[in-house]
Amino acid sequence: MSTSKSMTTYSQVLNILPGRGYGKELNIKRAGASFDGSEKIYQPEELKIVKVYRFEGESDPSDMAVIYLLHGEGEEKGFLLNAYGTYSDEDNPYYDEFIKRVPVEEIEGMEI
């Protein structure tokens, strides 16, 4: 039986990702999205979501979060972290429409 003490938190996942090559965060803007430190601007169709991690707080809805691992065309890869539900990325008007258009092609064996 799993308990909250044995479950991985999203901060633990974020600490593991750079060692697996997913250390760059994706930033979504009006013109498209780019990974930290990159000048390449991606449109949703030029990215793939390869893994989704969802986290739910036991007693606080503000603890609900999602991490998407993404691959861009070429060698770039990184992550996108966001709250979901009531606390989703309300301050970015481009987020919802962008992420809905990114294709999902999950890769097996990406568990943490």
N, C-alpha and C positions, 0 to 999 in steps of 0.2 A: 504494500500500500504506500502510495506517495503522500508526503506531507509537504507543507510549504517550506519547511526547513531544508528539505532535500531538493527542492526545485531550483532551477537556475534563474537568476534575476536578469533583467535586461541590462543592468550595469555590468554584470559578469560577462554577458554575451558581447557587449561593446568592447570590453577589455580583451577578449579573445580574437575578435575580428581582424585587427591589424596583422597578427601573426599568421593569419590565413589569407592575407592579401586583400582584405576588405576594409582597409583603414580610412578610405576617403568617403566623406559624406556627400550625398547628392543634394544639390541646391536647385530648387525649382523657381524659375522666374517667368516673366511674360514671354520672352523669346524662346524659352526652352529650359533645359536643365544641364548643369555641369557638375563634375566631381571637383572637390577641393583641389586647388592648385592646377587645374586644367583649363585651357582656353577653348576646348572642344565643347560646342553647344549641341546637345542631343534633343531630338524630338522623341516623343514616347515610343514610336515604332522602331527607333534605333537602339532601344534598351530591352533587356529581358529581366524579369523577376525570376531568380533561380531558387529562392528560398524565402519563406515567410515565417517569422517567429511572432507569436502573439503572447502577451502577458496580461494577466488579469489580477488585480488586487483583491485580496480576500474580503476586505471590508470597505474599501475606498474606491469609488469609480474613477477617481483621478489617477489611479495607478494603472489604468488600462493603456497599453502601448503596443505598437507593432513595429518590427524591424523588417525591412525588405532588403535582401541581398540582391544586387543588380550587376549585370554584365552589360557593358556598352559594346558597340561595334569595335572590333580591334581588341586590344589587351586591357582596356580600362575596366575596373570593377570597384564596387564600393557598397555603401549601405544608405538607407533612408530610414530615419527614426521618426515616429510620430505617435501622438496619443490617438486613440480612436474612441468612437462613441461621442458622448457629450463634449469631450475635451479635444476633439480633433483639431487639426491645423486651421483654425478659423481666421488667423491673421494673414494667411496666404491664399488669395482668391484664385490662384492658378493650380493649387495642389490637387484638389479633387478631380478636376477634368483631366489633368495630366496623368495622374496615377491610374485612373480607370482605363486609359488607352495603352498602358504598357503591357505587352504580352507576358503571360506567365508560362514558364517552361521549367518547372522545378527539377533540380538535380538531386538524385538519391545520394544518401550518405553524407549529407551536410549537417547532421545533427550535432549539437553541442552538449 
